[in-house]
Amino acid sequence: MTDEELKEALLLWAQEYCKMAWEAGFEPAGVKLFANQAVAWIKTQNGITSESLGDYSVSFVDEMPKGLLALLKPYRKVQLI
């Protein structure tokens, strides 16, 4: 997966997480910052919890670091129950 493909996937994930929709290419600046930093975080292998060599496999952390998610907080829609 290239950086651009990963960034696009993260932007789609951010839309779902924030419960908001925006057009591709018109994401808020904070959301773009989140995507760029999340790609960097994933690429530095901070998200990898285990790795195997025979029939190569990689396991990742199930959730994003709280510092990255804080970038999305201003864009997250409040859910009223």
PyMOL Python script that loads the backbone (N, CA, C, O; Angstrom):
from pymol import cmd

cmd.read_pdbstr("""\
ATOM      1  N   MET A   1       0.852  -1.173   0.000  1.00  0.00           N
ATOM      2  CA  MET A   1       0.000   0.000   0.000  1.00  0.00           C
ATOM      3  C   MET A   1       0.898   1.237   0.000  1.00  0.00           C
ATOM      4  O   MET A   1       1.797   1.361   0.832  1.00  0.00           O
ATOM      5  N   THR A   2       0.650   2.137  -0.928  1.00  0.00           N
ATOM      6  CA  THR A   2       1.449   3.359  -1.002  1.00  0.00           C
ATOM      7  C   THR A   2       0.991   4.349   0.066  1.00  0.00           C
ATOM      8  O   THR A   2      -0.058   4.176   0.686  1.00  0.00           O
ATOM      9  N   ASP A   3       1.794   5.381   0.265  1.00  0.00           N
ATOM     10  CA  ASP A   3       1.437   6.408   1.249  1.00  0.00           C
ATOM     11  C   ASP A   3       0.122   7.088   0.890  1.00  0.00           C
ATOM     12  O   ASP A   3      -0.699   7.360   1.765  1.00  0.00           O
ATOM     13  N   GLU A   4      -0.078   7.360  -0.392  1.00  0.00           N
ATOM     14  CA  GLU A   4      -1.311   8.025  -0.823  1.00  0.00           C
ATOM     15  C   GLU A   4      -2.535   7.142  -0.596  1.00  0.00           C
ATOM     16  O   GLU A   4      -3.580   7.633  -0.168  1.00  0.00           O
ATOM     17  N   GLU A   5      -2.418   5.851  -0.878  1.00  0.00           N
ATOM     18  CA  GLU A   5      -3.529   4.927  -0.636  1.00  0.00           C
ATOM     19  C   GLU A   5      -3.834   4.826   0.854  1.00  0.00           C
ATOM     20  O   GLU A   5      -4.995   4.790   1.261  1.00  0.00           O
ATOM     21  N   LEU A   6      -2.780   4.781   1.657  1.00  0.00           N
ATOM     22  CA  LEU A   6      -2.949   4.725   3.105  1.00  0.00           C
ATOM     23  C   LEU A   6      -3.604   6.001   3.613  1.00  0.00           C
ATOM     24  O   LEU A   6      -4.481   5.955   4.475  1.00  0.00           O
ATOM     25  N   LYS A   7      -3.177   7.140   3.077  1.00  0.00           N
ATOM     26  CA  LYS A   7      -3.749   8.424   3.480  1.00  0.00           C
ATOM     27  C   LYS A   7      -5.236   8.485   3.117  1.00  0.00           C
ATOM     28  O   LYS A   7      -6.044   8.963   3.913  1.00  0.00           O
ATOM     29  N   GLU A   8      -5.601   8.009   1.930  1.00  0.00           N
ATOM     30  CA  GLU A   8      -7.004   7.989   1.517  1.00  0.00           C
ATOM     31  C   GLU A   8      -7.833   7.102   2.443  1.00  0.00           C
ATOM     32  O   GLU A   8      -8.951   7.461   2.815  1.00  0.00           O
ATOM     33  N   ALA A   9      -7.288   5.952   2.813  1.00  0.00           N
ATOM     34  CA  ALA A   9      -7.994   5.052   3.725  1.00  0.00           C
ATOM     35  C   ALA A   9      -8.164   5.704   5.095  1.00  0.00           C
ATOM     36  O   ALA A   9      -9.214   5.567   5.722  1.00  0.00           O
ATOM     37  N   LEU A  10      -7.150   6.400   5.555  1.00  0.00           N
ATOM     38  CA  LEU A  10      -7.233   7.077   6.855  1.00  0.00           C
ATOM     39  C   LEU A  10      -8.245   8.224   6.815  1.00  0.00           C
ATOM     40  O   LEU A  10      -8.944   8.467   7.799  1.00  0.00           O
ATOM     41  N   LEU A  11      -8.326   8.925   5.688  1.00  0.00           N
ATOM     42  CA  LEU A  11      -9.309  10.002   5.570  1.00  0.00           C
ATOM     43  C   LEU A  11     -10.729   9.445   5.589  1.00  0.00           C
ATOM     44  O   LEU A  11     -11.625  10.055   6.171  1.00  0.00           O
ATOM     45  N   LEU A  12     -10.939   8.296   4.959  1.00  0.00           N
ATOM     46  CA  LEU A  12     -12.262   7.648   5.009  1.00  0.00           C
ATOM     47  C   LEU A  12     -12.576   7.193   6.431  1.00  0.00           C
ATOM     48  O   LEU A  12     -13.707   7.327   6.898  1.00  0.00           O
ATOM     49  N   TRP A  13     -11.563   6.650   7.118  1.00  0.00           N
ATOM     50  CA  TRP A  13     -11.748   6.222   8.500  1.00  0.00           C
ATOM     51  C   TRP A  13     -12.093   7.429   9.373  1.00  0.00           C
ATOM     52  O   TRP A  13     -12.944   7.335  10.257  1.00  0.00           O
ATOM     53  N   ALA A  14     -11.434   8.561   9.126  1.00  0.00           N
ATOM     54  CA  ALA A  14     -11.686   9.773   9.907  1.00  0.00           C
ATOM     55  C   ALA A  14     -13.121  10.262   9.710  1.00  0.00           C
ATOM     56  O   ALA A  14     -13.745  10.748  10.653  1.00  0.00           O
ATOM     57  N   GLN A  15     -13.646  10.136   8.490  1.00  0.00           N
ATOM     58  CA  GLN A  15     -15.040  10.518   8.259  1.00  0.00           C
ATOM     59  C   GLN A  15     -15.984   9.679   9.109  1.00  0.00           C
ATOM     60  O   GLN A  15     -16.924  10.196   9.713  1.00  0.00           O
ATOM     61  N   GLU A  16     -15.720   8.389   9.146  1.00  0.00           N
ATOM     62  CA  GLU A  16     -16.553   7.479   9.940  1.00  0.00           C
ATOM     63  C   GLU A  16     -16.401   7.782  11.435  1.00  0.00           C
ATOM     64  O   GLU A  16     -17.390   7.810  12.168  1.00  0.00           O
ATOM     65  N   TYR A  17     -15.179   8.004  11.876  1.00  0.00           N
ATOM     66  CA  TYR A  17     -14.897   8.288  13.288  1.00  0.00           C
ATOM     67  C   TYR A  17     -15.571   9.593  13.725  1.00  0.00           C
ATOM     68  O   TYR A  17     -16.131   9.677  14.818  1.00  0.00           O
ATOM     69  N   CYS A  18     -15.509  10.610  12.855  1.00  0.00           N
ATOM     70  CA  CYS A  18     -16.085  11.918  13.180  1.00  0.00           C
ATOM     71  C   CYS A  18     -17.586  11.980  12.925  1.00  0.00           C
ATOM     72  O   CYS A  18     -18.253  12.923  13.351  1.00  0.00           O
ATOM     73  N   LYS A  19     -18.117  10.977  12.232  1.00  0.00           N
ATOM     74  CA  LYS A  19     -19.528  10.943  11.861  1.00  0.00           C
ATOM     75  C   LYS A  19     -19.911  12.174  11.041  1.00  0.00           C
ATOM     76  O   LYS A  19     -20.970  12.775  11.225  1.00  0.00           O
ATOM     77  N   MET A  20     -18.999  12.521  10.125  1.00  0.00           N
ATOM     78  CA  MET A  20     -19.200  13.660   9.228  1.00  0.00           C
ATOM     79  C   MET A  20     -18.791  13.251   7.827  1.00  0.00           C
ATOM     80  O   MET A  20     -18.064  12.276   7.638  1.00  0.00           O
ATOM     81  N   ALA A  21     -19.260  13.999   6.855  1.00  0.00           N
ATOM     82  CA  ALA A  21     -18.879  13.724   5.472  1.00  0.00           C
ATOM     83  C   ALA A  21     -18.329  14.996   4.844  1.00  0.00           C
ATOM     84  O   ALA A  21     -18.882  16.079   5.037  1.00  0.00           O
ATOM     85  N   TRP A  22     -17.267  14.868   4.111  1.00  0.00           N
ATOM     86  CA  TRP A  22     -16.708  15.970   3.341  1.00  0.00           C
ATOM     87  C   TRP A  22     -16.214  15.413   2.022  1.00  0.00           C
ATOM     88  O   TRP A  22     -15.906  14.226   1.910  1.00  0.00           O
ATOM     89  N   GLU A  23     -16.142  16.274   1.030  1.00  0.00           N
ATOM     90  CA  GLU A  23     -15.713  15.838  -0.292  1.00  0.00           C
ATOM     91  C   GLU A  23     -14.222  15.557  -0.293  1.00  0.00           C
ATOM     92  O   GLU A  23     -13.451  16.206   0.415  1.00  0.00           O
ATOM     93  N   ALA A  24     -13.825  14.576  -1.104  1.00  0.00           N
ATOM     94  CA  ALA A  24     -12.415  14.257  -1.243  1.00  0.00           C
ATOM     95  C   ALA A  24     -11.672  15.479  -1.760  1.00  0.00           C
ATOM     96  O   ALA A  24     -12.094  16.106  -2.731  1.00  0.00           O
ATOM     97  N   GLY A  25     -10.578  15.810  -1.116  1.00  0.00           N
ATOM     98  CA  GLY A  25      -9.798  16.975  -1.496  1.00  0.00           C
ATOM     99  C   GLY A  25     -10.197  18.237  -0.754  1.00  0.00           C
ATOM    100  O   GLY A  25      -9.488  19.241  -0.816  1.00  0.00           O
ATOM    101  N   PHE A  26     -11.332  18.197  -0.046  1.00  0.00           N
ATOM    102  CA  PHE A  26     -11.813  19.362   0.699  1.00  0.00           C
ATOM    103  C   PHE A  26     -11.917  19.058   2.195  1.00  0.00           C
ATOM    104  O   PHE A  26     -12.758  19.628   2.889  1.00  0.00           O
ATOM    105  N   GLU A  27     -11.070  18.167   2.684  1.00  0.00           N
ATOM    106  CA  GLU A  27     -11.068  17.828   4.096  1.00  0.00           C
ATOM    107  C   GLU A  27     -10.546  19.019   4.904  1.00  0.00           C
ATOM    108  O   GLU A  27      -9.713  19.779   4.409  1.00  0.00           O
ATOM    109  N   PRO A  28     -11.028  19.192   6.146  1.00  0.00           N
ATOM    110  CA  PRO A  28     -10.489  20.249   7.006  1.00  0.00           C
ATOM    111  C   PRO A  28      -8.987  20.043   7.235  1.00  0.00           C
ATOM    112  O   PRO A  28      -8.489  18.919   7.178  1.00  0.00           O
ATOM    113  N   ALA A  29      -8.283  21.132   7.491  1.00  0.00           N
ATOM    114  CA  ALA A  29      -6.832  21.090   7.654  1.00  0.00           C
ATOM    115  C   ALA A  29      -6.412  20.144   8.794  1.00  0.00           C
ATOM    116  O   ALA A  29      -5.412  19.437   8.674  1.00  0.00           O
ATOM    117  N   GLY A  30      -7.165  20.132   9.884  1.00  0.00           N
ATOM    118  CA  GLY A  30      -6.830  19.262  11.010  1.00  0.00           C
ATOM    119  C   GLY A  30      -6.951  17.790  10.663  1.00  0.00           C
ATOM    120  O   GLY A  30      -6.197  16.963  11.176  1.00  0.00           O
ATOM    121  N   VAL A  31      -7.892  17.460   9.799  1.00  0.00           N
ATOM    122  CA  VAL A  31      -8.078  16.077   9.376  1.00  0.00           C
ATOM    123  C   VAL A  31      -6.929  15.660   8.451  1.00  0.00           C
ATOM    124  O   VAL A  31      -6.443  14.531   8.526  1.00  0.00           O
ATOM    125  N   LYS A  32      -6.504  16.575   7.585  1.00  0.00           N
ATOM    126  CA  LYS A  32      -5.352  16.289   6.721  1.00  0.00           C
ATOM    127  C   LYS A  32      -4.089  16.097   7.561  1.00  0.00           C
ATOM    128  O   LYS A  32      -3.270  15.222   7.281  1.00  0.00           O
ATOM    129  N   LEU A  33      -3.945  16.929   8.597  1.00  0.00           N
ATOM    130  CA  LEU A  33      -2.803  16.792   9.501  1.00  0.00           C
ATOM    131  C   LEU A  33      -2.834  15.438  10.194  1.00  0.00           C
ATOM    132  O   LEU A  33      -1.803  14.777  10.319  1.00  0.00           O
ATOM    133  N   PHE A  34      -4.027  15.022  10.647  1.00  0.00           N
ATOM    134  CA  PHE A  34      -4.177  13.705  11.257  1.00  0.00           C
ATOM    135  C   PHE A  34      -3.715  12.609  10.302  1.00  0.00           C
ATOM    136  O   PHE A  34      -2.952  11.724  10.690  1.00  0.00           O
ATOM    137  N   ALA A  35      -4.179  12.669   9.047  1.00  0.00           N
ATOM    138  CA  ALA A  35      -3.834  11.634   8.070  1.00  0.00           C
ATOM    139  C   ALA A  35      -2.321  11.588   7.827  1.00  0.00           C
ATOM    140  O   ALA A  35      -1.736  10.506   7.768  1.00  0.00           O
ATOM    141  N   ASN A  36      -1.696  12.742   7.688  1.00  0.00           N
ATOM    142  CA  ASN A  36      -0.250  12.780   7.460  1.00  0.00           C
ATOM    143  C   ASN A  36       0.521  12.219   8.647  1.00  0.00           C
ATOM    144  O   ASN A  36       1.463  11.447   8.469  1.00  0.00           O
ATOM    145  N   GLN A  37       0.125  12.604   9.853  1.00  0.00           N
ATOM    146  CA  GLN A  37       0.821  12.111  11.042  1.00  0.00           C
ATOM    147  C   GLN A  37       0.544  10.632  11.284  1.00  0.00           C
ATOM    148  O   GLN A  37       1.418   9.908  11.761  1.00  0.00           O
ATOM    149  N   ALA A  38      -0.660  10.177  10.958  1.00  0.00           N
ATOM    150  CA  ALA A  38      -0.986   8.762  11.130  1.00  0.00           C
ATOM    151  C   ALA A  38      -0.173   7.909  10.163  1.00  0.00           C
ATOM    152  O   ALA A  38       0.288   6.830  10.535  1.00  0.00           O
ATOM    153  N   VAL A  39       0.009   8.375   8.931  1.00  0.00           N
ATOM    154  CA  VAL A  39       0.852   7.652   7.963  1.00  0.00           C
ATOM    155  C   VAL A  39       2.269   7.556   8.507  1.00  0.00           C
ATOM    156  O   VAL A  39       2.882   6.489   8.468  1.00  0.00           O
ATOM    157  N   ALA A  40       2.792   8.673   9.016  1.00  0.00           N
ATOM    158  CA  ALA A  40       4.146   8.666   9.577  1.00  0.00           C
ATOM    159  C   ALA A  40       4.246   7.713  10.760  1.00  0.00           C
ATOM    160  O   ALA A  40       5.237   6.997  10.899  1.00  0.00           O
ATOM    161  N   TRP A  41       3.220   7.700  11.618  1.00  0.00           N
ATOM    162  CA  TRP A  41       3.211   6.818  12.788  1.00  0.00           C
ATOM    163  C   TRP A  41       3.217   5.356  12.361  1.00  0.00           C
ATOM    164  O   TRP A  41       3.952   4.540  12.918  1.00  0.00           O
ATOM    165  N   ILE A  42       2.397   5.032  11.370  1.00  0.00           N
ATOM    166  CA  ILE A  42       2.328   3.656  10.879  1.00  0.00           C
ATOM    167  C   ILE A  42       3.650   3.258  10.234  1.00  0.00           C
ATOM    168  O   ILE A  42       4.121   2.137  10.427  1.00  0.00           O
ATOM    169  N   LYS A  43       4.256   4.172   9.465  1.00  0.00           N
ATOM    170  CA  LYS A  43       5.498   3.856   8.755  1.00  0.00           C
ATOM    171  C   LYS A  43       6.694   3.699   9.685  1.00  0.00           C
ATOM    172  O   LYS A  43       7.644   2.995   9.344  1.00  0.00           O
ATOM    173  N   THR A  44       6.668   4.339  10.855  1.00  0.00           N
ATOM    174  CA  THR A  44       7.792   4.202  11.786  1.00  0.00           C
ATOM    175  C   THR A  44       7.659   2.948  12.635  1.00  0.00           C
ATOM    176  O   THR A  44       8.452   2.725  13.549  1.00  0.00           O
ATOM    177  N   GLN A  45       6.660   2.134  12.335  1.00  0.00           N
ATOM    178  CA  GLN A  45       6.419   0.848  12.974  1.00  0.00           C
ATOM    179  C   GLN A  45       6.051   0.961  14.444  1.00  0.00           C
ATOM    180  O   GLN A  45       6.148  -0.017  15.186  1.00  0.00           O
ATOM    181  N   ASN A  46       5.630   2.144  14.870  1.00  0.00           N
ATOM    182  CA  ASN A  46       5.141   2.274  16.239  1.00  0.00           C
ATOM    183  C   ASN A  46       3.845   1.512  16.434  1.00  0.00           C
ATOM    184  O   ASN A  46       3.489   1.171  17.562  1.00  0.00           O
ATOM    185  N   GLY A  47       3.143   1.243  15.355  1.00  0.00           N
ATOM    186  CA  GLY A  47       1.866   0.550  15.450  1.00  0.00           C
ATOM    187  C   GLY A  47       1.980  -0.957  15.367  1.00  0.00           C
ATOM    188  O   GLY A  47       0.977  -1.657  15.502  1.00  0.00           O
ATOM    189  N   ILE A  48       3.193  -1.477  15.144  1.00  0.00           N
ATOM    190  CA  ILE A  48       3.374  -2.917  15.010  1.00  0.00           C
ATOM    191  C   ILE A  48       3.574  -3.536  16.389  1.00  0.00           C
ATOM    192  O   ILE A  48       4.440  -3.107  17.152  1.00  0.00           O
ATOM    193  N   THR A  49       2.765  -4.549  16.704  1.00  0.00           N
ATOM    194  CA  THR A  49       2.902  -5.224  17.993  1.00  0.00           C
ATOM    195  C   THR A  49       3.683  -6.525  17.878  1.00  0.00           C
ATOM    196  O   THR A  49       4.343  -6.936  18.832  1.00  0.00           O
ATOM    197  N   SER A  50       3.615  -7.187  16.706  1.00  0.00           N
ATOM    198  CA  SER A  50       4.394  -8.412  16.514  1.00  0.00           C
ATOM    199  C   SER A  50       4.649  -8.637  15.036  1.00  0.00           C
ATOM    200  O   SER A  50       3.922  -8.138  14.177  1.00  0.00           O
ATOM    201  N   GLU A  51       5.697  -9.398  14.759  1.00  0.00           N
ATOM    202  CA  GLU A  51       6.100  -9.684  13.396  1.00  0.00           C
ATOM    203  C   GLU A  51       6.635 -11.108  13.343  1.00  0.00           C
ATOM    204  O   GLU A  51       7.309 -11.552  14.273  1.00  0.00           O
ATOM    205  N   SER A  52       6.342 -11.826  12.266  1.00  0.00           N
ATOM    206  CA  SER A  52       6.852 -13.184  12.073  1.00  0.00           C
ATOM    207  C   SER A  52       7.586 -13.237  10.746  1.00  0.00           C
ATOM    208  O   SER A  52       7.317 -12.424   9.861  1.00  0.00           O
ATOM    209  N   LEU A  53       8.501 -14.172  10.590  1.00  0.00           N
ATOM    210  CA  LEU A  53       9.260 -14.261   9.351  1.00  0.00           C
ATOM    211  C   LEU A  53       8.751 -15.371   8.440  1.00  0.00           C
ATOM    212  O   LEU A  53       8.564 -15.128   7.248  1.00  0.00           O
ATOM    213  N   GLY A  54       8.520 -16.578   8.949  1.00  0.00           N
ATOM    214  CA  GLY A  54       7.988 -17.669   8.138  1.00  0.00           C
ATOM    215  C   GLY A  54       6.559 -17.358   7.731  1.00  0.00           C
ATOM    216  O   GLY A  54       5.723 -17.117   8.601  1.00  0.00           O
ATOM    217  N   ASP A  55       6.245 -17.355   6.438  1.00  0.00           N
ATOM    218  CA  ASP A  55       4.942 -16.906   5.930  1.00  0.00           C
ATOM    219  C   ASP A  55       4.611 -15.549   6.533  1.00  0.00           C
ATOM    220  O   ASP A  55       3.595 -15.387   7.209  1.00  0.00           O
ATOM    221  N   TYR A  56       5.458 -14.602   6.287  1.00  0.00           N
ATOM    222  CA  TYR A  56       5.489 -13.261   6.865  1.00  0.00           C
ATOM    223  C   TYR A  56       4.112 -12.753   7.303  1.00  0.00           C
ATOM    224  O   TYR A  56       3.167 -12.758   6.514  1.00  0.00           O
ATOM    225  N   SER A  57       4.002 -12.320   8.548  1.00  0.00           N
ATOM    226  CA  SER A  57       2.780 -11.707   9.060  1.00  0.00           C
ATOM    227  C   SER A  57       3.140 -10.576  10.010  1.00  0.00           C
ATOM    228  O   SER A  57       4.194 -10.584  10.645  1.00  0.00           O
ATOM    229  N   VAL A  58       2.251  -9.614  10.091  1.00  0.00           N
ATOM    230  CA  VAL A  58       2.442  -8.456  10.953  1.00  0.00           C
ATOM    231  C   VAL A  58       1.142  -8.204  11.701  1.00  0.00           C
ATOM    232  O   VAL A  58       0.063  -8.277  11.112  1.00  0.00           O
ATOM    233  N   SER A  59       1.232  -7.909  12.989  1.00  0.00           N
ATOM    234  CA  SER A  59       0.063  -7.535  13.788  1.00  0.00           C
ATOM    235  C   SER A  59       0.217  -6.084  14.213  1.00  0.00           C
ATOM    236  O   SER A  59       1.298  -5.656  14.618  1.00  0.00           O
ATOM    237  N   PHE A  60      -0.872  -5.335  14.118  1.00  0.00           N
ATOM    238  CA  PHE A  60      -0.847  -3.923  14.461  1.00  0.00           C
ATOM    239  C   PHE A  60      -1.668  -3.654  15.702  1.00  0.00           C
ATOM    240  O   PHE A  60      -2.534  -4.446  16.076  1.00  0.00           O
ATOM    241  N   VAL A  61      -1.389  -2.531  16.334  1.00  0.00           N
ATOM    242  CA  VAL A  61      -2.166  -2.049  17.469  1.00  0.00           C
ATOM    243  C   VAL A  61      -3.596  -1.828  16.990  1.00  0.00           C
ATOM    244  O   VAL A  61      -3.815  -1.413  15.852  1.00  0.00           O
ATOM    245  N   ASP A  62      -4.562  -2.103  17.850  1.00  0.00           N
ATOM    246  CA  ASP A  62      -5.970  -1.988  17.460  1.00  0.00           C
ATOM    247  C   ASP A  62      -6.486  -0.554  17.411  1.00  0.00           C
ATOM    248  O   ASP A  62      -7.517  -0.293  16.790  1.00  0.00           O
ATOM    249  N   GLU A  63      -5.790   0.374  18.051  1.00  0.00           N
ATOM    250  CA  GLU A  63      -6.304   1.738  18.084  1.00  0.00           C
ATOM    251  C   GLU A  63      -5.191   2.752  17.871  1.00  0.00           C
ATOM    252  O   GLU A  63      -4.013   2.475  18.098  1.00  0.00           O
ATOM    253  N   MET A  64      -5.592   3.909  17.436  1.00  0.00           N
ATOM    254  CA  MET A  64      -4.658   5.013  17.206  1.00  0.00           C
ATOM    255  C   MET A  64      -4.235   5.605  18.548  1.00  0.00           C
ATOM    256  O   MET A  64      -4.979   5.531  19.526  1.00  0.00           O
ATOM    257  N   PRO A  65      -3.045   6.187  18.592  1.00  0.00           N
ATOM    258  CA  PRO A  65      -2.637   6.877  19.822  1.00  0.00           C
ATOM    259  C   PRO A  65      -3.573   8.046  20.123  1.00  0.00           C
ATOM    260  O   PRO A  65      -4.115   8.668  19.210  1.00  0.00           O
ATOM    261  N   LYS A  66      -3.752   8.331  21.387  1.00  0.00           N
ATOM    262  CA  LYS A  66      -4.684   9.385  21.804  1.00  0.00           C
ATOM    263  C   LYS A  66      -4.275  10.752  21.261  1.00  0.00           C
ATOM    264  O   LYS A  66      -5.132  11.591  20.984  1.00  0.00           O
ATOM    265  N   GLY A  67      -2.975  10.978  21.108  1.00  0.00           N
ATOM    266  CA  GLY A  67      -2.500  12.252  20.564  1.00  0.00           C
ATOM    267  C   GLY A  67      -2.965  12.469  19.137  1.00  0.00           C
ATOM    268  O   GLY A  67      -3.295  13.592  18.754  1.00  0.00           O
ATOM    269  N   LEU A  68      -2.993  11.403  18.343  1.00  0.00           N
ATOM    270  CA  LEU A  68      -3.477  11.519  16.974  1.00  0.00           C
ATOM    271  C   LEU A  68      -4.985  11.735  16.943  1.00  0.00           C
ATOM    272  O   LEU A  68      -5.481  12.557  16.172  1.00  0.00           O
ATOM    273  N   LEU A  69      -5.707  11.005  17.771  1.00  0.00           N
ATOM    274  CA  LEU A  69      -7.163  11.144  17.808  1.00  0.00           C
ATOM    275  C   LEU A  69      -7.586  12.531  18.296  1.00  0.00           C
ATOM    276  O   LEU A  69      -8.655  13.022  17.932  1.00  0.00           O
ATOM    277  N   ALA A  70      -6.746  13.159  19.120  1.00  0.00           N
ATOM    278  CA  ALA A  70      -7.056  14.504  19.607  1.00  0.00           C
ATOM    279  C   ALA A  70      -7.144  15.509  18.456  1.00  0.00           C
ATOM    280  O   ALA A  70      -7.850  16.512  18.561  1.00  0.00           O
ATOM    281  N   LEU A  71      -6.431  15.243  17.362  1.00  0.00           N
ATOM    282  CA  LEU A  71      -6.500  16.128  16.198  1.00  0.00           C
ATOM    283  C   LEU A  71      -7.882  16.110  15.555  1.00  0.00           C
ATOM    284  O   LEU A  71      -8.277  17.078  14.904  1.00  0.00           O
ATOM    285  N   LEU A  72      -8.619  15.014  15.734  1.00  0.00           N
ATOM    286  CA  LEU A  72      -9.952  14.887  15.134  1.00  0.00           C
ATOM    287  C   LEU A  72     -11.068  15.400  16.044  1.00  0.00           C
ATOM    288  O   LEU A  72     -12.201  15.566  15.594  1.00  0.00           O
ATOM    289  N   LYS A  73     -10.766  15.647  17.296  1.00  0.00           N
ATOM    290  CA  LYS A  73     -11.795  16.032  18.275  1.00  0.00           C
ATOM    291  C   LYS A  73     -12.619  17.248  17.841  1.00  0.00           C
ATOM    292  O   LYS A  73     -13.836  17.227  18.020  1.00  0.00           O
ATOM    293  N   PRO A  74     -12.025  18.301  17.282  1.00  0.00           N
ATOM    294  CA  PRO A  74     -12.850  19.452  16.888  1.00  0.00           C
ATOM    295  C   PRO A  74     -13.834  19.140  15.755  1.00  0.00           C
ATOM    296  O   PRO A  74     -14.797  19.880  15.556  1.00  0.00           O
ATOM    297  N   TYR A  75     -13.607  18.074  15.028  1.00  0.00           N
ATOM    298  CA  TYR A  75     -14.455  17.741  13.878  1.00  0.00           C
ATOM    299  C   TYR A  75     -15.457  16.634  14.176  1.00  0.00           C
ATOM    300  O   TYR A  75     -16.275  16.282  13.326  1.00  0.00           O
ATOM    301  N   ARG A  76     -15.390  16.091  15.382  1.00  0.00           N
ATOM    302  CA  ARG A  76     -16.259  14.977  15.738  1.00  0.00           C
ATOM    303  C   ARG A  76     -17.643  15.491  16.107  1.00  0.00           C
ATOM    304  O   ARG A  76     -17.781  16.407  16.917  1.00  0.00           O
ATOM    305  N   LYS A  77     -18.660  14.893  15.506  1.00  0.00           N
ATOM    306  CA  LYS A  77     -20.043  15.286  15.760  1.00  0.00           C
ATOM    307  C   LYS A  77     -20.509  14.658  17.069  1.00  0.00           C
ATOM    308  O   LYS A  77     -20.265  13.477  17.319  1.00  0.00           O
ATOM    309  N   VAL A  78     -21.172  15.439  17.892  1.00  0.00           N
ATOM    310  CA  VAL A  78     -21.661  14.987  19.192  1.00  0.00           C
ATOM    311  C   VAL A  78     -22.860  14.072  18.967  1.00  0.00           C
ATOM    312  O   VAL A  78     -23.753  14.389  18.182  1.00  0.00           O
ATOM    313  N   GLN A  79     -22.876  12.937  19.660  1.00  0.00           N
ATOM    314  CA  GLN A  79     -24.004  11.996  19.591  1.00  0.00           C
ATOM    315  C   GLN A  79     -24.884  12.198  20.822  1.00  0.00           C
ATOM    316  O   GLN A  79     -24.418  12.063  21.953  1.00  0.00           O
ATOM    317  N   LEU A  80     -26.136  12.516  20.603  1.00  0.00           N
ATOM    318  CA  LEU A  80     -27.082  12.638  21.697  1.00  0.00           C
ATOM    319  C   LEU A  80     -27.931  11.376  21.756  1.00  0.00           C
ATOM    320  O   LEU A  80     -28.413  10.884  20.735  1.00  0.00           O
ATOM    321  N   ILE A  81     -28.102  10.868  22.958  1.00  0.00           N
ATOM    322  CA  ILE A  81     -28.862   9.622  23.126  1.00  0.00           C
ATOM    323  C   ILE A  81     -30.211   9.916  23.715  1.00  0.00           C
ATOM    324  O   ILE A  81     -31.002   8.998  23.934  1.00  0.00           O
TER     325      ILE A  81
END
""", "prot")
cmd.dss("prot")
cmd.show_as("cartoon", "prot")
cmd.util.cbc("prot")
cmd.orient("prot")
